[in-house]
Amino acid sequence: MSQSMLYHAFGVRAGYEYVRTDYHQGAVQFRLVVKADQFACPSCASVNVIRKGRRERTLQTVPIGLKPVFLVTEVPTCECKDCGAKFELAPLLPRRMCITPKSSRRLRTR
């Protein structure tokens, strides 16, 4: 799966890198990790940052056919070696969108 496909089909931005696809209980899971160039302290903008753990975040996105699709991303916990700040790093992912009857008509006329 290419990064371009993830962006155009699911709205995944440049801050993530595709790792693998898992098929679990009839669902498709795309595993993503944060790119190394994203590691910078939000307080002092230093790149002298170390990883202190991680957690996973799962987001359901549009299905492929009848199969549900999930984006499983890591959210690393980091610590700045310069200022001592502790933070989680989570680049932007697609936002939730609502389709109303009015927006649906607008999309069909384009």
ZIWO-V759246 format. One record per helix or strand of 2 or more residues. SS is the DSSP state (A for helix, B for strand). FROM is the first residue (numbers start at 1). LEN is the number of residues. Records with the same first field share a line. If there is no record, write none. Layout:
SS->FROM-LEN + FROM-LEN
//
This chain:
A->3-8 + 36-3 + 101-9
B->16-9 + 27-8 + 49-16 + 67-14 + 86-4
//
